[in-house]
Amino acid sequence: MNSPAFIDNLRLVLVATRNPLNIGAAARAMSNFGCTHLRLVNPYDPAYREAVSAVGAAPVLASAEQFSTVAEAVADCALVVGTTAAGRRELHHSLCTLEAGARMILQHLALQQIGRKQAANAKLTRAEVARQKTGSKRAGRRKTASAAHAVNKPAPNRVALLFGSEKTGLSNEDLSHCHWLLRIPTREAHRSMNLGQAVAVCLYELVRDAKAAVQFKRALEKATPATAGELERFTAVLTEALGSSGFLDRRTVADADGRIRRLVRRLNLPSRDADMWTGIMRQIVWKLHSTETPQPSPHSEGRRHRTT
């Protein structure tokens, strides 16, 4: 089986993985199916060092990138999909079966590069880069965890597929960065799978029918979807505007940030719309914080003289 070329647009993200055997098995499965871009979010350092020596996984692990947060790891991706065993857990996202989810992922993976405007829109200001460099750095092994590193070359066809830790899976905070969730149809009595096996099953479903990507491709080429980084910047400024306006004070909820983040992702904003909405909200925030007294317009001044 030859892996389709667009599988190179996939970023496989392991979050808080602790078992070196699982990291190695996941990396080996990636190598089996031609997926070479592995991203690790806060891996357990001893486990990662042991996993590097896993048979058949060395090339993938050698090029793996490490990040401090999920937001940084997916910032350059236009589609972020989380995996879950579901069970009795209360979910706030749409849940797709593996077969249906794989088809939607293929739509994005096969999406043609539309232009360079996406990259220009996704560049961070110096202040934003400075704020996102606050994550801790692990000596010798961790690459720079700033979002500037992640969004240098955003692409409308880049997809992040997230897998959580062996014990707890993806947290609600992790899931809040996802557009929707994916579930492998295992039997009810034993839902969860070994991490390496889950990675292998998902990748197999993606590469087994490459022709499906071509069938869905045209539908998404009309509009460049916003990257996770663009959506996160819009989410941040929207949250600030809601806080400054007093909206959040009137609606006290425990996970307000998570709810707003999920709301923004359900909008499925194109890149240009996300950029415009971010600019609009920044102007609103500036106005809310401004203490200047509005100057009367010439027309209102004239009316005042005529009435006196």
Backbone bond lengths (Angstrom), bond angles and torsions (degrees), N, CA, C in turn:
res aa  C-N    CA-C-N  psi(-1)  N-CA   C-N-CA  omega(-1)  CA-C   N-CA-C  phi
1 M - - - 1.468 - - 1.528 109.43 -
2 N 1.319 116.18 124.65 1.455 120.44 177.33 1.526 109.15 -94.09
3 S 1.313 116.43 128.18 1.457 119.87 -179.96 1.516 109.89 -71.39
4 P 1.341 118.31 135.69 1.462 120.74 177.98 1.520 110.94 -64.22
5 A 1.327 115.44 150.98 1.467 119.99 -176.34 1.514 112.49 -61.92
6 F 1.342 117.41 -31.29 1.459 119.18 -175.04 1.520 113.26 -73.59
7 I 1.337 118.16 -7.19 1.468 119.38 176.73 1.525 110.01 -64.47
8 D 1.331 116.74 -18.34 1.464 120.87 177.25 1.518 111.72 -66.51
9 N 1.334 117.64 -15.60 1.462 121.14 178.35 1.529 112.52 -83.72
10 L 1.327 117.01 -3.52 1.462 120.81 -177.81 1.528 111.03 -89.54
11 R 1.325 116.51 134.66 1.457 122.85 174.00 1.525 108.41 -115.61
12 L 1.312 116.29 116.21 1.458 120.49 -179.31 1.525 108.63 -94.95
13 V 1.330 116.38 122.80 1.466 122.39 -171.64 1.530 109.74 -115.31
14 L 1.326 116.14 120.37 1.462 121.96 175.15 1.525 108.42 -103.49
15 V 1.329 116.55 124.59 1.462 121.23 -174.17 1.528 110.16 -107.50
16 A 1.334 115.91 120.39 1.477 123.14 174.44 1.525 112.67 54.87
17 T 1.328 116.95 42.40 1.466 120.88 178.97 1.524 109.57 -76.44
18 R 1.349 116.94 139.06 1.460 120.81 -174.43 1.526 113.50 -116.70
19 N 1.308 118.42 -27.15 1.457 120.87 -175.26 1.522 111.05 -91.03
20 P 1.349 118.47 120.29 1.469 120.14 -178.72 1.528 112.78 -62.57
21 L 1.338 117.15 -31.25 1.462 119.62 178.33 1.521 110.73 -65.27
22 N 1.317 116.88 -37.35 1.460 119.92 179.33 1.515 111.90 -70.43
23 I 1.339 116.40 -40.32 1.460 119.39 177.43 1.524 109.80 -62.32
24 G 1.326 116.23 -45.69 1.452 120.20 179.54 1.515 112.44 -63.75
25 A 1.344 117.56 -41.48 1.463 121.22 179.22 1.520 111.47 -64.95
26 A 1.329 116.48 -39.28 1.461 119.78 178.24 1.529 110.58 -65.21
27 A 1.339 115.86 -42.95 1.468 119.79 179.32 1.529 111.39 -64.97
28 R 1.317 116.31 -37.59 1.464 119.31 179.04 1.528 110.76 -67.21
29 A 1.323 117.51 -40.89 1.460 120.95 176.47 1.525 110.90 -61.50
30 M 1.323 116.22 -38.59 1.463 119.92 176.86 1.520 110.65 -61.06
31 S 1.327 115.88 -44.10 1.463 120.22 179.15 1.532 110.87 -63.83
32 N 1.330 117.47 -37.35 1.465 121.83 178.46 1.525 112.01 -57.57
33 F 1.326 116.10 -39.38 1.457 120.37 -173.07 1.535 113.09 -106.35
34 G 1.322 117.47 12.21 1.459 120.80 173.35 1.505 115.56 78.91
35 C 1.334 117.28 17.49 1.466 121.07 177.00 1.525 108.07 -97.61
36 T 1.308 117.86 116.26 1.460 120.84 -170.68 1.523 114.73 -111.60
37 H 1.330 118.04 -3.69 1.467 120.32 -174.17 1.526 110.46 -102.45
38 L 1.321 115.90 97.78 1.460 122.52 179.46 1.521 109.66 -104.44
39 R 1.332 116.08 133.80 1.456 122.00 176.22 1.528 108.75 -125.08
40 L 1.319 115.69 134.21 1.462 121.91 -177.69 1.521 109.53 -117.16
41 V 1.320 116.22 129.40 1.463 121.45 178.15 1.526 108.15 -108.57
42 N 1.313 116.28 114.99 1.466 123.07 179.82 1.527 113.05 46.26
43 P 1.320 117.95 56.94 1.471 118.37 176.81 1.522 109.99 -72.78
44 Y 1.308 115.37 154.40 1.459 121.15 176.30 1.521 107.03 -71.89
45 D 1.338 117.22 115.64 1.468 121.67 -169.74 1.527 115.07 -53.72
46 P 1.334 118.95 -48.34 1.476 117.74 179.11 1.522 112.43 -59.83
47 A 1.328 116.49 -37.92 1.468 120.03 179.36 1.519 110.53 -65.51
48 Y 1.333 116.26 -40.24 1.456 119.01 -179.34 1.525 110.98 -66.06
49 R 1.324 117.41 -40.54 1.466 120.17 -179.41 1.528 110.85 -64.22
50 E 1.336 116.89 -38.18 1.464 119.96 178.39 1.520 111.17 -71.03
51 A 1.317 117.29 -34.98 1.464 121.04 -176.88 1.512 112.23 -67.40
52 V 1.320 118.08 -26.11 1.462 121.60 -177.71 1.516 111.55 -57.87
53 S 1.317 117.01 -27.66 1.456 120.65 -177.36 1.536 112.72 -90.92
54 A 1.343 118.05 6.34 1.456 121.14 -178.10 1.521 111.06 -62.62
55 V 1.314 116.64 139.00 1.458 121.91 -177.68 1.523 110.33 -64.81
56 G 1.326 116.13 129.20 1.448 121.54 177.13 1.512 115.07 78.59
57 A 1.329 117.70 -1.16 1.461 120.33 -176.11 1.524 112.93 -111.01
58 A 1.323 117.48 -5.87 1.462 120.50 -173.09 1.527 113.68 -56.37
59 P 1.344 120.65 -47.13 1.472 119.53 -178.48 1.523 112.95 -60.65
60 V 1.336 116.58 -41.12 1.465 119.71 -179.64 1.522 110.57 -68.18
61 L 1.330 117.29 -44.34 1.462 120.78 -178.63 1.523 112.48 -68.48
62 A 1.338 115.97 -32.38 1.468 119.41 -179.76 1.526 111.56 -64.52
63 S 1.325 116.96 -30.93 1.466 120.55 -178.66 1.525 112.55 -100.24
64 A 1.330 117.30 5.72 1.460 120.92 -178.12 1.524 111.23 -65.09
65 E 1.319 116.04 145.50 1.462 122.46 178.19 1.526 108.93 -107.22
66 Q 1.314 116.14 145.53 1.458 121.43 179.33 1.515 110.66 -116.64
67 F 1.335 116.00 142.07 1.453 122.10 -177.71 1.527 109.63 -136.42
68 S 1.317 115.44 158.48 1.458 120.72 -179.75 1.521 112.28 -85.76
69 T 1.334 117.16 -29.79 1.458 120.84 -176.93 1.519 110.17 -136.20
70 V 1.326 115.06 160.38 1.465 120.58 175.99 1.523 110.18 -65.37
71 A 1.331 117.03 -37.74 1.465 120.78 -179.41 1.519 111.15 -56.58
72 E 1.327 116.91 -42.41 1.460 120.62 179.57 1.519 111.61 -70.79
73 A 1.310 117.18 -35.91 1.457 120.85 -176.41 1.524 112.70 -70.14
74 V 1.332 117.82 -26.60 1.466 120.53 -176.05 1.520 112.71 -112.05
75 A 1.330 117.97 8.84 1.457 121.09 -171.56 1.520 113.88 -60.74
76 D 1.317 118.90 -27.73 1.463 120.87 -177.89 1.517 112.61 -98.66
77 C 1.309 118.11 12.85 1.464 122.02 -176.95 1.529 110.66 -105.50
78 A 1.327 116.23 138.91 1.461 121.11 -179.56 1.515 112.16 -85.48
79 L 1.319 116.95 -22.71 1.463 121.33 178.15 1.524 108.41 -132.44
80 V 1.330 116.16 129.42 1.463 122.03 179.34 1.529 107.83 -122.27
81 V 1.321 116.15 119.54 1.468 122.08 -176.40 1.526 108.67 -119.23
82 G 1.308 116.57 128.76 1.458 121.55 177.55 1.514 110.63 -101.31
83 T 1.319 116.45 153.83 1.460 121.59 177.31 1.519 109.07 -110.56
84 T 1.323 116.18 144.94 1.456 120.10 -179.22 1.519 110.07 -154.59
85 A 1.333 115.70 150.56 1.459 120.43 173.63 1.524 110.51 -86.01
86 A 1.344 116.01 -7.41 1.471 123.90 178.93 1.527 110.26 64.23
87 G 1.311 119.18 -90.86 1.464 120.53 -176.31 1.519 111.25 66.88
88 R 1.329 116.38 -134.81 1.466 120.84 -179.42 1.513 112.51 -90.66
89 R 1.289 116.25 5.82 1.459 120.36 -176.70 1.535 111.36 -68.98
90 E 1.328 116.73 137.24 1.456 121.30 176.58 1.527 108.91 -81.24
91 L 1.318 116.10 118.57 1.456 121.53 -176.33 1.525 110.33 -106.58
92 H 1.333 115.77 146.79 1.460 121.77 179.18 1.531 111.03 -111.55
93 H 1.316 117.78 12.21 1.454 123.05 -178.91 1.523 110.36 -123.39
94 S 1.318 115.27 162.87 1.456 120.36 170.65 1.523 108.36 -67.81
95 L 1.338 116.24 140.09 1.459 121.45 -178.95 1.522 108.76 -115.67
96 C 1.340 116.13 122.44 1.459 121.82 -177.91 1.522 110.56 -110.25
97 T 1.319 115.65 150.01 1.454 119.54 171.00 1.514 108.56 -72.84
98 L 1.314 116.48 165.21 1.461 120.60 -177.82 1.520 111.74 -59.92
99 E 1.314 117.30 -44.67 1.463 120.10 -176.93 1.521 111.87 -64.15
100 A 1.338 116.66 -47.23 1.461 120.01 179.89 1.524 111.17 -67.71
101 G 1.331 116.53 -40.93 1.454 119.83 179.86 1.513 112.24 -65.29
102 A 1.328 117.41 -38.47 1.462 120.69 179.38 1.521 111.07 -61.33
103 R 1.307 116.89 -37.46 1.469 119.72 179.29 1.523 111.50 -65.00
104 M 1.336 116.19 -40.85 1.468 119.09 179.30 1.522 111.04 -68.81
105 I 1.321 116.36 -36.98 1.466 119.36 176.82 1.517 110.25 -64.18
106 L 1.322 117.32 -39.68 1.461 121.67 179.17 1.524 111.45 -61.09
107 Q 1.321 116.47 -34.40 1.459 119.52 177.86 1.526 110.90 -56.18
108 H 1.323 114.80 -45.16 1.468 119.63 -177.83 1.524 111.89 -76.33
109 L 1.294 117.51 -40.04 1.469 119.98 -178.33 1.520 111.87 -61.15
110 A 1.324 116.36 -34.25 1.461 120.44 -176.77 1.517 112.92 -91.42
111 L 1.314 116.80 0.12 1.456 120.53 -178.76 1.517 110.14 -65.60
112 Q 1.338 116.83 129.35 1.462 120.89 -177.87 1.516 110.90 -72.43
113 Q 1.324 114.70 150.43 1.463 120.77 175.34 1.517 108.66 -67.10
114 I 1.325 117.58 123.32 1.452 120.70 -173.96 1.524 112.58 -92.81
115 G 1.256 118.56 -23.96 1.458 118.91 -179.17 1.508 111.29 166.40
116 R 1.308 115.89 -177.28 1.462 120.76 -177.30 1.516 113.14 -97.23
117 K 1.302 116.52 -1.12 1.458 118.73 -179.22 1.514 111.81 -62.55
118 Q 1.332 115.98 -33.76 1.470 120.46 178.88 1.515 111.01 -55.73
119 A 1.333 116.47 -44.15 1.458 120.27 -178.40 1.519 111.33 -65.40
120 A 1.334 115.86 -39.31 1.451 118.86 179.88 1.521 111.32 -65.93
121 N 1.347 116.07 -39.59 1.460 119.78 -179.36 1.516 112.29 -68.08
122 A 1.343 116.56 -26.86 1.457 120.12 -172.85 1.518 114.03 -89.66
123 K 1.330 118.68 -3.64 1.456 120.33 -178.18 1.521 110.73 -67.24
124 L 1.278 116.60 140.89 1.454 121.97 -178.16 1.521 110.39 -90.32
125 T 1.327 115.07 149.95 1.453 118.99 170.81 1.519 108.48 -73.93
126 R 1.329 116.66 162.36 1.464 120.14 179.94 1.513 111.17 -59.34
127 A 1.340 116.45 -38.24 1.462 119.45 -179.38 1.513 111.21 -64.87
128 E 1.353 116.74 -40.26 1.459 120.15 -179.56 1.526 110.93 -66.92
129 V 1.335 116.29 -40.38 1.454 120.08 178.17 1.526 110.23 -62.51
130 A 1.357 116.10 -42.12 1.460 120.02 -179.10 1.522 111.08 -62.89
131 R 1.347 116.57 -39.41 1.462 119.63 -179.64 1.517 111.21 -66.33
132 Q 1.336 117.11 -33.83 1.448 120.23 -175.18 1.524 113.25 -89.55
133 K 1.327 116.58 4.67 1.461 120.46 176.04 1.521 112.38 -96.26
134 T 1.341 115.39 13.66 1.461 118.77 -175.49 1.519 113.29 -81.24
135 G 1.329 117.09 -10.87 1.466 119.97 179.17 1.515 111.07 -64.49
136 S 1.314 115.46 150.03 1.459 119.72 180.00 1.515 111.43 -69.91
137 K 1.359 116.25 151.06 1.465 122.21 179.29 1.512 109.38 -112.22
138 R 1.293 116.89 132.55 1.454 121.03 178.12 1.510 108.70 -93.12
139 A 1.341 115.04 125.33 1.461 121.50 -172.76 1.511 111.41 -58.27
140 G 1.345 113.90 130.25 1.452 120.80 170.95 1.505 116.30 80.87
141 R 1.384 118.33 -27.21 1.457 118.72 -171.71 1.514 112.69 -115.53
142 R 1.311 117.65 -33.79 1.460 119.74 -173.83 1.518 111.65 -84.12
143 K 1.307 116.16 128.04 1.451 120.34 173.87 1.523 108.13 -77.15
144 T 1.313 117.51 166.74 1.449 121.12 -178.59 1.506 110.16 -55.05
145 A 1.316 116.03 127.44 1.461 120.32 -173.52 1.514 112.41 -95.43
146 S 1.307 118.64 16.00 1.452 120.32 -179.98 1.507 110.59 -77.08
147 A 1.331 115.63 151.71 1.460 119.46 179.79 1.522 110.87 -68.74
148 A 1.334 118.17 -18.93 1.457 119.41 177.80 1.514 110.58 -60.91
149 H 1.335 117.14 -36.41 1.462 121.15 179.10 1.524 110.71 -66.45
150 A 1.344 115.43 -35.96 1.452 119.04 -174.46 1.514 113.63 -78.82
151 V 1.336 118.49 -27.97 1.453 119.71 -173.99 1.517 112.96 -109.10
152 N 1.317 119.12 20.01 1.450 120.29 177.29 1.514 111.67 -59.37
153 K 1.329 116.39 -40.03 1.450 120.67 -178.65 1.529 110.62 -131.94
154 P 1.334 117.55 70.52 1.456 119.32 178.63 1.521 110.27 -68.74
155 A 1.315 117.51 155.14 1.451 121.16 -178.41 1.521 109.86 -143.56
156 P 1.335 117.48 141.88 1.456 120.45 -179.73 1.521 113.15 -69.38
157 N 1.333 117.22 -14.62 1.465 119.96 -178.43 1.525 112.38 -106.76
158 R 1.311 118.19 15.22 1.455 120.75 -178.38 1.534 109.76 -93.02
159 V 1.319 115.96 131.06 1.461 121.92 -176.03 1.527 109.53 -123.65
160 A 1.313 116.27 136.39 1.467 121.76 174.18 1.523 108.55 -107.05
161 L 1.327 116.17 129.06 1.464 122.21 177.07 1.520 107.62 -113.88
162 L 1.340 117.35 115.00 1.454 122.88 -170.89 1.530 112.05 -99.79
163 F 1.337 114.75 136.57 1.461 122.51 173.55 1.524 107.76 -125.78
164 G 1.334 116.87 134.73 1.455 120.72 -177.77 1.516 112.98 -89.87
165 S 1.321 115.15 -175.61 1.454 120.89 -178.58 1.529 110.37 -67.76
166 E 1.332 115.34 159.75 1.464 121.25 -176.92 1.524 111.86 -62.53
167 K 1.314 117.21 -33.49 1.463 121.25 -172.67 1.517 113.24 -86.39
168 T 1.327 116.90 -44.38 1.461 120.30 -171.94 1.516 114.27 -117.58
169 G 1.323 118.16 -11.02 1.457 119.37 -175.80 1.517 111.19 72.67
170 L 1.313 116.83 -157.08 1.462 121.84 179.29 1.533 109.57 -82.52
171 S 1.333 116.24 135.34 1.463 120.90 178.58 1.525 109.52 -76.11
172 N 1.318 116.60 169.03 1.465 120.73 176.63 1.520 110.89 -61.31
173 E 1.326 117.05 -35.79 1.462 121.10 176.91 1.518 110.13 -63.93
174 D 1.338 117.11 -43.75 1.457 120.59 177.65 1.529 110.79 -61.43
175 L 1.323 116.17 -44.79 1.460 121.15 -177.44 1.523 112.37 -65.42
176 S 1.336 116.60 -26.18 1.466 119.18 -178.60 1.520 112.37 -64.60
177 H 1.330 117.46 -17.15 1.468 121.04 178.07 1.526 111.75 -87.30
178 C 1.317 117.46 -4.27 1.467 121.41 -175.14 1.527 111.31 -92.87
179 H 1.337 115.29 150.55 1.463 120.80 174.08 1.526 110.37 -81.91
180 W 1.306 117.68 -39.38 1.463 123.29 176.20 1.521 108.62 -159.82
181 L 1.339 115.86 174.24 1.463 120.64 -173.36 1.526 111.20 -118.92
182 L 1.318 113.87 156.78 1.458 122.19 -176.66 1.526 109.10 -123.88
183 R 1.325 116.23 140.11 1.462 120.26 178.32 1.517 110.19 -133.49
184 I 1.327 116.40 129.92 1.462 121.17 173.40 1.528 107.41 -77.72
185 P 1.323 118.91 129.59 1.469 121.24 -174.46 1.527 113.47 -74.57
186 T 1.314 116.43 76.40 1.461 121.33 175.22 1.534 109.26 -89.06
187 R 1.310 116.95 169.36 1.468 119.82 -177.65 1.531 110.75 -73.34
188 E 1.311 115.10 151.23 1.462 122.02 -173.32 1.529 112.37 -58.29
189 A 1.325 116.91 -37.37 1.462 119.68 -175.10 1.523 112.95 -72.77
190 H 1.314 117.13 -18.49 1.470 120.67 -178.73 1.522 108.39 -147.54
191 R 1.334 116.10 80.44 1.458 121.92 -171.63 1.526 113.77 -77.52
192 S 1.332 116.89 -43.11 1.464 119.89 -171.00 1.521 111.52 -74.85
193 M 1.340 115.12 151.58 1.458 122.34 179.46 1.516 109.77 -123.82
194 N 1.315 116.38 159.15 1.451 121.35 171.00 1.530 108.88 -60.94
195 L 1.316 116.57 142.62 1.467 121.20 -175.28 1.522 112.29 -56.60
196 G 1.334 117.16 -48.39 1.453 120.21 -179.61 1.514 112.62 -61.68
197 Q 1.335 116.44 -39.00 1.454 120.60 177.99 1.524 111.55 -65.87
198 A 1.326 116.29 -42.45 1.462 120.39 -179.80 1.527 110.62 -62.26
199 V 1.331 116.80 -42.23 1.464 120.73 177.99 1.526 109.90 -61.55
200 A 1.328 116.99 -45.07 1.458 121.08 -178.21 1.528 111.56 -62.99
201 V 1.330 117.42 -43.40 1.460 120.86 -179.05 1.531 111.04 -64.24
202 C 1.319 116.62 -43.74 1.469 120.45 179.69 1.527 111.46 -63.42
203 L 1.318 117.05 -45.25 1.469 120.60 -179.18 1.530 111.05 -66.02
204 Y 1.323 117.09 -38.63 1.462 119.89 178.06 1.527 110.54 -60.68
205 E 1.326 116.60 -43.18 1.460 120.08 -179.21 1.529 111.22 -62.70
206 L 1.334 115.95 -31.93 1.463 119.86 -179.19 1.531 112.25 -74.56
207 V 1.320 117.78 -37.28 1.463 119.56 -172.97 1.525 113.57 -95.83
208 R 1.328 118.64 -9.95 1.466 119.72 -172.38 1.525 112.41 -71.73
209 D 1.321 117.34 -24.51 1.460 119.95 -179.36 1.526 109.26 -135.94
210 A 1.324 115.45 77.74 1.462 120.29 -176.30 1.523 112.11 -65.26
211 K 1.335 117.40 -26.37 1.461 120.08 -178.22 1.525 111.86 -64.80
212 A 1.331 116.48 -24.36 1.466 119.54 -179.65 1.520 111.29 -62.09
213 A 1.325 117.06 -31.62 1.465 120.51 -179.36 1.516 111.31 -63.80
214 V 1.318 116.28 -39.25 1.457 120.52 -178.65 1.523 110.58 -66.98
215 Q 1.314 117.51 -34.27 1.458 121.64 -177.80 1.527 112.32 -66.97
216 F 1.333 116.20 -31.09 1.464 120.18 -177.32 1.530 113.56 -98.67
217 K 1.311 116.63 -4.51 1.452 120.94 -167.72 1.528 114.19 -62.64
218 R 1.311 117.90 -43.75 1.458 121.51 -172.08 1.523 112.90 -65.10
219 A 1.312 117.27 -29.05 1.461 120.57 -176.51 1.521 112.88 -62.69
220 L 1.342 117.02 -31.28 1.465 120.29 -175.59 1.518 113.87 -102.59
221 E 1.327 117.40 -1.48 1.459 119.47 -178.15 1.518 112.60 -80.91
222 K 1.327 116.94 -11.81 1.455 120.26 -177.11 1.526 112.00 -72.50
223 A 1.311 117.46 -29.07 1.462 120.64 -178.26 1.519 109.85 -138.32
224 T 1.324 115.46 134.34 1.459 120.39 178.50 1.527 109.59 -80.50
225 P 1.326 118.82 115.12 1.471 119.90 -179.15 1.525 111.54 -68.86
226 A 1.315 115.87 149.11 1.466 120.79 178.65 1.521 109.59 -68.76
227 T 1.319 115.99 145.15 1.460 120.14 176.00 1.526 109.59 -78.38
228 A 1.320 115.47 165.62 1.462 119.99 178.18 1.529 110.95 -61.77
229 G 1.329 116.73 -33.74 1.462 120.33 178.08 1.515 112.04 -64.22
230 E 1.345 116.74 -42.48 1.463 120.54 177.72 1.523 111.20 -65.50
231 L 1.333 116.09 -41.36 1.457 119.47 178.86 1.525 111.50 -66.45
232 E 1.326 116.98 -35.99 1.460 120.36 179.67 1.524 110.90 -67.49
233 R 1.347 117.93 -38.06 1.468 120.69 177.45 1.531 110.61 -66.77
234 F 1.335 116.58 -39.50 1.462 119.82 176.20 1.523 110.47 -65.17
235 T 1.343 116.75 -41.59 1.460 121.22 178.91 1.523 111.20 -60.15
236 A 1.340 116.03 -42.89 1.461 120.47 -178.08 1.528 111.55 -63.55
237 V 1.329 116.57 -45.58 1.459 119.04 -177.12 1.534 110.51 -74.43
238 L 1.333 118.25 -31.21 1.458 120.85 175.17 1.524 110.59 -65.87
239 T 1.338 116.70 -43.20 1.460 120.81 177.56 1.523 111.08 -61.32
240 E 1.337 115.86 -41.20 1.469 119.91 178.11 1.522 110.95 -63.08
241 A 1.327 117.07 -41.44 1.462 120.71 179.96 1.525 111.03 -65.52
242 L 1.326 116.58 -41.43 1.468 120.09 179.05 1.521 111.26 -65.32
243 G 1.355 116.20 -37.69 1.457 119.42 177.47 1.518 112.31 -68.33
244 S 1.331 116.88 -42.97 1.469 121.14 -178.41 1.521 111.93 -67.82
245 S 1.333 116.47 -30.35 1.463 120.02 -178.73 1.522 112.87 -81.22
246 G 1.333 116.92 -10.91 1.452 120.88 -178.98 1.513 114.30 91.17
247 F 1.320 117.26 -0.13 1.468 120.75 -178.64 1.520 111.72 -61.12
248 L 1.333 116.61 -43.49 1.458 119.87 -177.86 1.523 111.98 -70.76
249 D 1.336 117.29 -26.13 1.457 120.19 178.08 1.533 111.38 -68.81
250 R 1.312 115.97 -30.35 1.466 120.65 -178.32 1.521 111.55 -83.93
251 R 1.328 116.97 -18.46 1.468 120.73 -178.69 1.521 108.19 -125.60
252 T 1.286 116.73 86.14 1.464 121.13 -176.86 1.523 109.90 -82.58
253 V 1.323 115.48 108.01 1.464 121.52 175.71 1.522 108.30 -127.76
254 A 1.317 115.96 149.37 1.461 120.36 -173.81 1.522 112.47 -66.94
255 D 1.324 117.23 -39.64 1.462 120.28 -174.96 1.518 111.63 -114.77
256 A 1.329 116.60 51.47 1.463 121.05 -177.54 1.523 111.24 -58.14
257 D 1.342 117.18 -43.80 1.463 120.19 -179.47 1.520 111.11 -60.80
258 G 1.322 116.32 -43.89 1.456 119.85 179.96 1.520 112.15 -64.97
259 R 1.322 117.69 -39.98 1.461 120.77 179.73 1.524 111.47 -65.39
260 I 1.327 115.76 -41.84 1.467 119.30 178.59 1.521 110.18 -64.95
261 R 1.340 116.69 -41.42 1.470 120.07 179.48 1.528 111.12 -61.93
262 R 1.321 117.26 -42.42 1.464 120.35 178.61 1.524 111.26 -66.78
263 L 1.337 116.57 -38.28 1.458 121.09 178.19 1.531 110.77 -59.91
264 V 1.321 116.38 -46.68 1.471 120.70 -179.37 1.524 110.85 -61.02
265 R 1.316 117.85 -41.10 1.465 120.35 -178.33 1.519 112.74 -70.68
266 R 1.321 116.95 -26.93 1.460 119.25 176.61 1.519 112.51 -71.95
267 L 1.320 117.20 -16.02 1.462 120.98 179.62 1.525 112.61 -72.48
268 N 1.358 116.81 -22.14 1.480 121.48 -178.95 1.532 111.34 52.71
269 L 1.312 116.16 51.62 1.459 121.17 -175.64 1.527 111.95 -71.38
270 P 1.329 117.58 136.12 1.470 119.64 168.43 1.524 109.57 -67.83
271 S 1.311 116.29 163.23 1.458 120.87 -176.77 1.524 112.34 -58.88
272 R 1.326 116.22 -45.80 1.475 118.48 -176.72 1.523 111.47 -66.29
273 D 1.350 117.46 -34.38 1.463 119.83 178.59 1.525 111.34 -70.52
274 A 1.337 116.55 -39.67 1.459 119.86 178.15 1.521 110.63 -61.85
275 D 1.333 115.81 -40.83 1.457 120.74 179.25 1.529 110.62 -64.15
276 M 1.334 116.08 -42.16 1.471 119.85 -179.63 1.521 111.21 -67.94
277 W 1.339 117.83 -43.25 1.453 120.49 -179.88 1.531 111.49 -64.78
278 T 1.334 116.39 -35.15 1.460 119.59 176.81 1.522 110.29 -63.15
279 G 1.344 116.54 -43.37 1.463 120.43 177.53 1.515 112.57 -63.64
280 I 1.327 116.45 -40.10 1.464 120.93 178.68 1.532 110.88 -62.62
281 M 1.337 115.73 -46.35 1.460 119.09 -177.89 1.522 111.90 -68.38
282 R 1.343 116.98 -34.23 1.472 119.24 176.58 1.524 110.50 -62.94
283 Q 1.335 116.62 -39.16 1.460 119.90 179.06 1.526 110.68 -66.12
284 I 1.330 116.26 -38.58 1.461 120.43 177.92 1.523 110.65 -64.99
285 V 1.337 116.55 -42.85 1.462 120.53 178.29 1.518 110.47 -61.60
286 W 1.325 116.38 -44.58 1.470 120.10 178.56 1.526 110.51 -59.32
287 K 1.325 116.76 -41.94 1.460 120.31 -178.92 1.522 111.28 -66.53
288 L 1.342 115.62 -38.55 1.466 119.31 178.93 1.520 111.83 -65.52
289 H 1.332 116.33 -32.98 1.465 120.53 -178.64 1.520 112.86 -87.78
290 S 1.311 116.29 -11.78 1.459 119.71 -175.88 1.525 110.68 -73.37
291 T 1.332 115.82 138.78 1.475 120.58 179.05 1.519 111.37 -109.28
292 E 1.320 116.12 6.23 1.459 119.33 -178.20 1.521 110.07 -74.37
293 T 1.329 115.98 142.89 1.460 121.54 176.89 1.515 108.91 -81.81
294 P 1.314 119.06 126.18 1.461 120.77 -179.16 1.518 110.97 -58.38
295 Q 1.325 115.25 136.41 1.449 120.53 177.89 1.528 109.42 -82.24
296 P 1.342 118.29 135.65 1.470 119.85 179.42 1.515 110.42 -66.77
297 S 1.318 115.87 144.25 1.461 120.21 179.10 1.520 109.34 -75.85
298 P 1.361 119.10 159.62 1.474 121.55 178.57 1.514 112.19 -57.05
299 H 1.346 117.29 -34.96 1.464 119.39 -178.71 1.515 111.21 -67.70
300 S 1.340 117.70 -43.23 1.455 120.10 179.67 1.519 110.75 -67.36
301 E 1.358 116.70 -33.05 1.463 120.44 178.76 1.517 110.08 -66.13
302 G 1.364 115.35 -40.50 1.466 118.97 179.76 1.509 111.82 -64.69
303 R 1.344 116.10 -41.63 1.455 119.85 179.20 1.528 111.05 -62.79
304 R 1.363 115.92 -34.94 1.465 120.10 -179.77 1.510 110.55 -64.80
305 H 1.387 117.10 -40.95 1.465 119.66 -179.93 1.519 111.34 -67.39
306 R 1.321 114.87 -35.00 1.457 116.74 -177.04 1.519 111.99 -72.97
307 T 1.316 117.03 -24.81 1.474 119.15 -177.61 1.514 111.93 -89.85
308 T 1.332 118.12 -8.88 1.464 119.01 -179.03 1.502 110.76 -94.02
